[in-house]
Amino acid sequence: MIAYALTFAISAFGLGLLLNLWRVISGPDHSDRILALDTMVINAIALLILLGITLGTTIFFEVSMLFALVGFVSTVSYCRFLLRGDIIE
């Protein structure tokens, strides 16, 4: 039963990732694209965790934590670039 739930969750998050990619490409504004990229990071983290559960290894959990950190820093820096024109003052 857990295999069916994992398959469904992986396909749902994969579909969400593809829809976010579509929003990044066809977003009408920069803020929509930033939000879509941030949501893509969250979906990728969920896929990494689900892959770790499926394969039964713990390395994917550590990778997902690193990916979350990099995704947060990149979102903040991109927003700061759009607001101020530079990242480092």
Beta strands, then each sheet from edge to edge (+ up, - down):
end
